[in-house]
């Protein structure tokens, strides 16, 4: 052992000193450390003898630090914190980390599909930790650490094995409160009411099928994510062109109402992507659950 380290107080002594300095009381320090008052006094006295001067002075019922005591207390606390962190890191590295599934999915699928079913999905996951990464609407490029991705788009997910799991149909929806404000709403009056428009996907196909002019009311709102258009519809802010799989739960509960018996096929489809075939095999139960749950919404 280095001669420099031989002169250091024991770790127990340092802990007693730090506790007494922080609490201003030998009695409180003894209670915190589950030792006797005399044991703390003995440790502090030994430290003062080693230093060669007092570290505490009594001020009424409180033990106050001397100037030297304050300096040593600050450095002792810093040293103990450093040791505590070092040993915590070493312990964390020694403990096996739980298996983690990195799942990337678009915000609408996270908010309106998976999160309402998260407890069911976690039962299938078992001890596997779930880490969800959100993607922008129609975004199909995933972070490099993605194991599985669930996306609505063309199915062009770079670097991953992709399988199509469901097609989509779209139709207008609104909240019951919004519909109550427009009790005489008809196809012909659609250009008169506020719409919640997607910045990347137009209503054109549906308007054409409804034999309506392709015009949009000036009071409409343009949003860049289907999750936001659905959230706006739920809040009664307008009519949204909804993807059926994403709003099926809300139609079932009555939180949203489908307008008119008229729909058109979605431009894109739902796809599930895996980083590799090994990942597909390893997470087969979890993937099968996602596929079944998505298809059950059709």
ZIURFEN-V46891 format. One line per field, one symbol per residue. ss: DSSP state (H for helix, E for strand, - for the rest). psi: psi as a letter, one per 40 degrees, with the letter a starting at -180 (. if undefined). burial: I if it has 9 or more other C-alpha atoms within 8 Angstrom, else O. A space follows every 50 residues. Layout:
# ZIURFEN-V46891
ss = ???
psi = ???
burial = ???
This chain:
# ZIURFEN-V46891
ss = --HHHH----HHHHHHHHHHHHH--HHHHHHHH---HHHHHHHHHHHHHH H----EEEE--EEEE-HHHHHHHHHHHHHHHHHHHHHHHHHHHH-----E EEEEEEHHHHHHHHHHHHHHHHHHH---EEEEEEE------------EEE EEE-------EEEEEE--EEEEEE-HHHHHH-----HHHHHH--EEEE-- ---HHHHHH-----------EEE--HHHHHHHHH----EEEEEHHHHHHH HHH---EE-----EE---EEEEEE--HHHHHH-HHHHHHHHHHHH---
psi = hiddddeiiiddddddddddddefhdddddddefiidddddddddddddd deiieiihgbeihiiiddddddddddddddddddddddddddddhhiiih hhhhiidddddecddeeddddddddbehhhhhhiiihehehiidehdiih ihaeeghheihihheiiiiiiiiiidddddegdfhiddedeeihihihee hieddddddefiigihideihhiehdddddddddefeahihihdddeddd ddeedihhhighiiiidaihihiididdddddfddddddddddddee.
burial = OOOOOOOOOOOOIIIIIIIIIOIIIIOIIIIOOOOIIOIIIOIIOOIIOO OOOOIIIOOOOOIIIIOOIIOOIOOIIOOIOOOOOOOOOOOOOOOOOOOO IIIIIIIIIIIIIIOOOOOOIOOIIOOIIIOOOIIOIOIIOIOOOIIIII IIIOIOIOOIIIOIIIIIIIIIIIIIOIIOOOOOOOOOOOOOIIIIIIIO OOOOOIIIOOOIOOOOIOOIOOIIIIIIIIOIIIOIIIIIIIIIIIIIOI IOOOIIIIIOOOOIOIOIIIIIIIIOOOIIOOOOOIIOIOIOOIIOOO
